[in-house]
Amino acid sequence: MADIDQALERASTLALNGPGYGPNPRVGCVLLAADGSVLGEGWHRGAGTAHAEVAAIADARSRGADLTGATAVVTLEPCAHTGRTGPCVDALTDAGIGAVHYAVADPGEASAGGAAVLRARGIPALLTPHAHATALTRRWLAAMTKGAPYVIAKWAATLDGRMAAADGTSFWITGEQARAHAHGVRASVDAIAVGTGTILTDNPSLSARPHGEEAGHQPLRVVVGHRATDGAKVWRDGNAVAISTDEPRDVLGALWQREVRTLIVEGGPRLLSAFLRAGLVDEVNAYIAPALLGSGPSVVSDLGISTMADALRGGAVTSERLGADTLVTAHFTGGI
Ligand SMILES: NC(=O)c1ccc[n+]([C@@H]2O[C@H](COP(=O)([O-])OP(=O)(O)OC[C@H]3O[C@@H](n4cnc5c(N)ncnc54)[C@H](OP(=O)(O)O)[C@@H]3O)[C@@H](O)[C@H]2O)c1
């Protein structure tokens, strides 16, 4: 492998084998010999399992490689603390690694500082930015930086911005492809929140079924509000929680304590509007159906904005056709 940039690209691809949910980010690592050949590769498989560096060292050892003076190329700064596993800086030092390139600095309160530890031990540790490595840690980085879950506001709406018909029905606004996509996103996050209004109107199961069957990872189901929702489908097992509050920040605080790093707020309009008003939404996923209703609840209610200059505007906007529907994604990281 010729250069560090190529190795970071490979490490980013390896990282994608790890889960997108959980308290840890996806991380990949490639160990290079002086001639640029690959001695070992690894990625993080989720909280409680070996970090990418340790997995790559194990891979190299299983191939009988000598890592003395090797270069470690890793998508995230190696950690310097003992969490569920030991410090990666020690594993790298003990293996005889001669230099480290990392693409993203670790903002974690406990885990940061690994590069400084390595340098103090005489091992050059260079921050080497790489777009793909940054992209795959984007949600986790935003969460760790603000100390609250990364919030995706998701809705399905008609062309005229209605989330449900006047009689309250909202099932099947969008078609099969859009629904399958939304289920895939659910399978990549830690939690899904809805208000009691949605539970009492729709009684959704809030499961992740990207291919028609329940995914291996099911996000925590979160019901926000004071009204009783006993007997609703969301309570079918222990993977659900009720939070009796009107304050979106309390929801994020309670979920952060449960190690939730990514949250989808799926509605309905009152809960979505409360999160938007509070400036707590990092990303909007709007599934737009080519349908018109003319009446029924709008996606977003009063946000306290009365003039165009104050409109909330997202960046890094992308769109994707999903059958007859379109998914529009806009980023608001840093708070709306
Ligand atoms: N198209 C879609 O993507 C989609 C998705 C979900 C829902 N829907 C539709 O949305 C409709 C339900 O709308 P909804 O607005 O009643 O549902 P909702 O937003 O799910 O629930 C509203 C409830 O959320 C609680 N809540 C917590 N914090 C709040 C705050 N700061 N401000 C306001 N409410 C807060 C309150 O519960 P308490 O009163 O219990 O305290 C409130 O009554 C249904 O017709 C459903 O089909 C559509």
The ligand as a Gaussian input file, in Angstrom:
#p B3LYP/6-31G(d) Opt

LIG

0 1
 N      -45.942000      11.029000       8.898000
 C      -45.144000      10.791000       9.908000
 O      -43.928000      10.640000       9.724000
 C      -45.706000      10.691000      11.291000
 C      -44.890000      10.251000      12.328000
 C      -45.430000      10.216000      13.615000
 C      -46.719000      10.626000      13.846000
 N      -47.496000      11.035000      12.802000
 C      -48.866000      11.482000      13.033000
 O      -48.857000      12.519000      14.001000
 C      -50.101000      12.542000      14.660000
 C      -49.898000      12.683000      16.142000
 O      -49.430000      14.003000      16.382000
 P      -49.028000      14.533000      17.816000
 O      -48.420000      15.853000      17.602000
 O      -50.163000      14.383000      18.742000
 O      -47.978000      13.427000      18.262000
 P      -46.636000      13.462000      19.103000
 O      -45.813000      14.645000      18.807000
 O      -46.062000      12.100000      18.914000
 O      -47.163000      13.524000      20.584000
 C      -47.549000      14.722000      21.189000
 C      -47.299000      14.568000      22.657000
 O      -45.919000      14.609000      22.916000
 C      -45.722000      14.974000      24.260000
 N      -44.731000      16.015000      24.365000
 C      -43.543000      15.912000      25.019000
 N      -42.871000      17.046000      24.977000
 C      -43.612000      17.917000      24.287000
 C      -43.454000      19.277000      23.930000
 N      -42.374000      19.976000      24.298000
 N      -44.440000      19.886000      23.206000
 C      -45.523000      19.190000      22.832000
 N      -45.738000      17.895000      23.157000
 C      -44.800000      17.270000      23.891000
 C      -47.071000      15.439000      24.796000
 O      -47.565000      14.334000      25.511000
 P      -48.534000      14.404000      26.776000
 O      -49.728000      15.172000      26.320000
 O      -48.809000      12.980000      27.056000
 O      -47.755000      15.063000      27.875000
 C      -47.859000      15.645000      23.532000
 O      -49.246000      15.501000      23.724000
 C      -50.813000      11.260000      14.303000
 O      -51.841000      11.546000      13.371000
 C      -49.730000      10.438000      13.661000
 O      -50.287000       9.572000      12.710000
 C      -47.004000      11.087000      11.540000

